Amino acid sequence: PATDSSADWQLWLDGGPRGDRVMPAPLGPFNYLREFDQIVGFLADWQVSDPDSSDYGGEIEAEAGYLGDVIQTDNTLESIWCWSRYKQLTGSTAYDDNIAAAWVYSTNYPAWLEEGAAGDDYYRVHNCAWGLTAVLMYAEATGDHSYDAYAETCAQYIVDHPLVIDGTVWNQRLDAFCKGWAAGNLYIFSEATGNLTYRDSALIQGDDVLAWIDAAPAANLATEYWAMSSGTALWGVCNSVFAYDPAYGQNWLATNAQYVDTWQDWYSVPGYDWDVAWNVAYGNAHFAIYDLTGDPAHLGYAKTIMDALLSYDTDDDGGIVSQSTDPVTEDMTWVTNYLCKFGVDRLMGDVYTNDTGVLRFGGLVDGQQFGPGETIPIVIQATNFGLAGQTGVTVELEGDYGTGSWTRNLPFVAVDTLVVNPAWTPPTPGSYTLTARTVLAGDENPANDALTITVHYDWPVGVPEPGLFSEAPRVTTNPFREGTGLRFALAAPASVRLEIFDVSGRRVATPAARRFDGGAQVLQWDGRGDDGQTLPAGLYLYRLAADEARHSGKLLKLR
C-alpha cells in the first residue's frame, strides 16, 4: 500500500467519499432462487476440473483479468459453502462432485498454511474462519462429518494466533476486519460444538474489535480496505460479543448503528479498490444489526445494498465484478460467493416446492409517466419461485388495459416473458392500473402470485420539475440508426443517470452515471450495450434520473 501513488490517501484516511450514492441501475425485483442457481453454476465453471492438475478442485478467482490465474483456498472454501447450501435448499446432487473436488484442494492447501510471512497471520486467520463456516454448512447439508477435524484445526489456529490491531493504518483496518470475521465464526462454531475454549477466545477477540470500533465509531464503522470493510468487523462483534449478551448489543447499536455505511462509491484506495466487496460487507452488517434489534430500517438497507450488487450481473451469468469500474467480462468468484452467502441466501426466505408468481411488468415501474404520443409496453414476466418445474401455469391480466389469459410452462427457476402488446397507446389521458397474476393448482405461497402497478399517460412531462429539470428532457433523434441522445437543463448540480432497457425490462446500457453541473446538458447514446456491442434494431425504453426527479420514454432503433 505504501507504494500506491495513485491512491487518494487523504480521502481513504477520511473514510471515502460521502454524499453521492452511485448505485448500479436496478435489475430487480429478483427471483433469489434463480440468482442462487446461477451463482453455483458460475462457480462450477471456474473450478479447476483437471484431475491431473496440482490445483484440482481449486476455485479460480476471476474469469479474466489480473486475478484470472489465481487459485486460493478461501475461494474454494467459500464455494463449498455455496454448493452445500444449494444442496440443502434444493436436494440437488448436481454439485456433489464439485464439493468433493473442492475438499481435495482445501486439504492439499489447508487454510492454516496459506500464504503470508511468519507472524503476519491475517490471511490464514481469514481463511480459517471460512473453513469453519464451510464445514458447518457441509455437515448440515450432507450429514457427513468427515471434515470436522479440518474445522477443529481452523478453530485452534484462530485461538492460537489472535490478530493484534496495531501498526500502520492499513494494518489496523485489515486486522480489525479479519479479527471480526474470525471472532464471529469462532463463536458460531463454539455454539455448534459446545466448546467453551473457542467461545471464550471468540469473546475476547470480539471485545478487541469492539474496542477498536469504540475508539472512533463514526470513522471506524465506515472504512474500507482489501476485500473487506468495517461492516465485517461489526458483523463479527454482533455474532460474538452481542450474541453472548444481546441486551448489551442492542444498547450499543442504539447509539452506534447509525454510523454503519449504507453504500460506498468507488474510489482509489491504497491497494485494491474492491468497492463491490466492501458493500457486501456493509449489507451483511445491516443484516446482523436487524437480527439483534429487529429494526426494519436496517433490513431495508441490507436489501437495497444486496439488490444493487446483484444488478452488477449485467451479462446474466451469475457472477459479479469485485470493482465496479471493471468490465463485466472480469467477474470474480470470491466476491460472488460473498454475495451468495451474505445477500442472496438471506433475501431468499422460505422456499416452497410449488410456487409461481409474477416477477415484474417488463419495462414498467409503478407510477411511471408517459407523455402524449408515447406508447406503453405491456410485458409480463412470470417466474417459478419453487423447487418443482411447472407446466400449464395460467398467466392472467386484468385492469384498465383489458383482460387476457395465457398458458405457460415454467421449468425450475425459469422466467417467462409474455409480450402482450409491445406498444400500447391508451385511448385517453389518465392513470391506468394493471394487475397480472399466475394461477397454479397447489401453489404454496400465494403472496407472490400477483403484481399490480399504475402508470400515467399524457401527464405533463414537458413541464419542468421545479428545482431539477429547468428544461424538460427531449430526445434528439427518434427513431434513430447510429445514435441518439437526450437534451435537457438542470437548475442546479445533480447526480444524473441515464439507463436504457429492452422491452423485457433488462437494462442494456448506461450511457451516463455521474454528477453534472447545472445548466444545459446533452447526453449521447451510440446504440451500443454496456459490453460495447451494437444492439439490434427494435424498441427500447429509457429512464433519466436527476437526483429524485425521473423522466422516461421510448426509443426506436432502426435497422
WOZI-V604063 format. One record per backbone hydrogen bond with DSSP energy under -1.0 kcal/mol. NH is the residue of the N-H (numbers start at 1). CO is the residue of the C=O. If there is no record, write none. Layout:
# WOZI-V604063
NH,CO ; NH,CO
This chain:
# WOZI-V604063
4,1 ; 5,3 ; 7,4 ; 8,268 ; 9,7 ; 12,8 ; 13,9 ; 14,10 ; 15,12 ; 16,11 ; 23,21 ; 35,31 ; 36,32 ; 37,33 ; 38,34 ; 39,35 ; 40,36 ; 41,37 ; 42,38 ; 43,39 ; 44,40 ; 45,41 ; 47,44 ; 48,58 ; 53,50 ; 56,53 ; 57,48 ; 58,55 ; 60,46 ; 61,70 ; 63,331 ; 68,65 ; 70,67 ; 72,59 ; 76,72 ; 77,73 ; 78,74 ; 79,75 ; 80,76 ; 81,77 ; 82,78 ; 83,79 ; 84,80 ; 85,81 ; 86,82 ; 87,83 ; 88,84 ; 89,85 ; 90,86 ; 91,87 ; 96,93 ; 99,95 ; 100,96 ; 101,97 ; 102,98 ; 103,99 ; 104,100 ; 105,101 ; 106,102 ; 107,103 ; 108,104 ; 109,105 ; 113,110 ; 114,111 ; 120,117 ; 125,121 ; 126,122 ; 127,123 ; 128,124 ; 129,125 ; 130,126 ; 131,127 ; 132,128 ; 133,129 ; 134,130 ; 135,131 ; 136,132 ; 137,133 ; 138,134 ; 139,135 ; 140,136 ; 141,137 ; 142,138 ; 143,139 ; 148,145 ; 151,147 ; 152,148 ; 153,149 ; 154,150 ; 155,151 ; 156,152 ; 157,153 ; 158,154 ; 159,155 ; 160,156 ; 161,157 ; 166,164 ; 172,168 ; 173,169 ; 174,170 ; 175,171 ; 176,172 ; 177,173 ; 178,174 ; 179,175 ; 180,176 ; 181,177 ; 182,178 ; 183,179 ; 184,180 ; 185,181 ; 186,182 ; 187,183 ; 188,184 ; 189,185 ; 190,186 ; 191,187 ; 192,188 ; 193,189 ; 194,190 ; 199,195 ; 200,196 ; 201,197 ; 202,198 ; 203,199 ; 204,200 ; 205,201 ; 206,202 ; 207,203 ; 208,204 ; 209,205 ; 210,206 ; 211,207 ; 212,208 ; 213,209 ; 214,210 ; 215,211 ; 216,213 ; 220,216 ; 221,217 ; 222,219 ; 225,228 ; 228,225 ; 230,223 ; 232,229 ; 234,230 ; 235,231 ; 236,232 ; 237,233 ; 238,234 ; 239,235 ; 240,237 ; 242,237 ; 244,240 ; 245,241 ; 249,245 ; 250,246 ; 251,247 ; 252,248 ; 253,249 ; 254,250 ; 256,252 ; 257,253 ; 259,256 ; 260,257 ; 261,221 ; 275,273 ; 276,322 ; 277,322 ; 278,274 ; 279,275 ; 280,276 ; 281,277 ; 282,278 ; 283,279 ; 284,280 ; 285,281 ; 286,282 ; 287,283 ; 288,284 ; 289,285 ; 290,286 ; 291,287 ; 292,288 ; 293,289 ; 294,290 ; 298,295 ; 299,295 ; 300,296 ; 301,297 ; 302,298 ; 303,299 ; 304,300 ; 305,301 ; 306,302 ; 307,303 ; 308,304 ; 309,305 ; 310,306 ; 311,307 ; 312,309 ; 313,310 ; 314,312 ; 316,313 ; 326,323 ; 330,327 ; 332,320 ; 333,61 ; 336,332 ; 337,333 ; 338,334 ; 339,335 ; 340,336 ; 341,337 ; 342,338 ; 343,339 ; 344,339 ; 345,340 ; 347,343 ; 348,344 ; 357,383 ; 359,381 ; 360,381 ; 362,379 ; 364,361 ; 367,454 ; 368,365 ; 370,456 ; 374,371 ; 376,424 ; 378,421 ; 380,418 ; 381,360 ; 382,416 ; 383,357 ; 384,414 ; 385,355 ; 386,355 ; 387,352 ; 388,353 ; 390,410 ; 393,408 ; 394,439 ; 395,406 ; 396,437 ; 397,404 ; 398,435 ; 400,433 ; 404,397 ; 406,395 ; 408,393 ; 410,390 ; 414,411 ; 416,382 ; 418,380 ; 420,378 ; 420,418 ; 421,378 ; 424,376 ; 430,457 ; 432,455 ; 434,453 ; 435,398 ; 436,451 ; 437,396 ; 438,449 ; 439,394 ; 443,440 ; 444,354 ; 448,445 ; 449,446 ; 451,436 ; 453,434 ; 455,432 ; 456,368 ; 457,430 ; 458,370 ; 459,370 ; 461,459 ; 463,460 ; 468,465 ; 470,489 ; 471,489 ; 474,487 ; 476,485 ; 480,556 ; 484,525 ; 486,523 ; 487,474 ; 488,521 ; 489,471 ; 490,519 ; 491,468 ; 494,516 ; 496,514 ; 497,545 ; 498,512 ; 499,543 ; 500,509 ; 501,541 ; 502,506 ; 505,502 ; 508,500 ; 509,500 ; 512,498 ; 514,496 ; 516,494 ; 519,490 ; 521,488 ; 523,486 ; 525,484 ; 529,533 ; 530,508 ; 532,529 ; 535,527 ; 538,557 ; 540,555 ; 541,501 ; 542,553 ; 543,499 ; 544,551 ; 545,497 ; 546,549 ; 547,495 ; 549,546 ; 551,544 ; 553,542 ; 555,540 ; 557,538 ; 558,480
